[in-house]
Amino acid sequence: MPNPKRRHSQQRSAKRRTHYKASEITLSKDSGTGELHVRHRAHVSEGKLYYRGKVVAEVSPIKK
């Protein structure tokens, strides 16, 4: 198996990593409940699971 003759420089690694940036999470306001939630994700509000503005499932309370 071929191996590199020398290690890559730190500058070369840093150049490769410059394209990875943290992006801010996009929030949307639900038209039915008025709560903020992460876009394109299901969210729980008042014991109901919502996705795309519709109730998908009823969420039962957790028993302790």
C-alpha positions in Angstrom: 0.0 0.0 0.0 1.4 3.4 -0.9 2.0 5.8 2.0 2.8 9.5 1.9 6.5 10.2 2.0 6.0 13.3 4.3 3.1 14.4 6.5 0.8 17.1 5.1 1.4 20.6 6.4 -1.0 22.2 8.9 -1.8 24.9 6.3 -2.9 22.2 3.8 -5.3 20.7 6.4 -6.7 24.1 7.3 -7.4 24.9 3.6 -9.5 21.8 3.4 -11.4 22.6 6.6 -12.4 26.2 5.6 -15.5 25.0 3.8 -17.1 23.5 6.9 -19.1 26.2 8.6 -21.7 26.1 11.3 -25.0 27.4 10.1 -27.8 29.0 12.1 -30.9 26.8 12.6 -33.9 28.1 10.7 -37.0 28.4 12.8 -40.6 28.6 11.7 -43.8 29.7 13.4 -46.5 27.1 13.4 -49.7 28.6 12.0 -52.0 26.4 14.2 -50.3 26.7 17.6 -48.1 29.8 17.1 -45.0 28.1 18.5 -41.5 28.3 17.0 -40.0 25.0 15.8 -37.2 23.8 13.6 -38.2 23.7 9.9 -38.9 20.4 8.3 -39.0 18.5 11.6 -42.0 17.2 13.6 -42.6 19.0 16.9 -44.7 18.3 20.0 -47.1 20.9 21.3 -49.7 20.4 24.0 -49.4 16.6 23.8 -49.8 16.4 20.0 -47.2 15.7 17.4 -47.4 18.2 14.5 -45.8 17.9 11.1 -46.4 20.3 8.2 -49.2 22.0 10.2 -51.2 18.8 10.7 -51.6 16.6 13.8 -49.7 13.4 13.1 -50.1 11.6 16.5 -51.2 12.0 20.0 -48.3 11.8 22.5 -49.1 10.2 25.8 -47.5 11.5 29.0 -44.4 9.7 30.3 -45.1 7.6 33.4 -42.6 7.7 36.2 
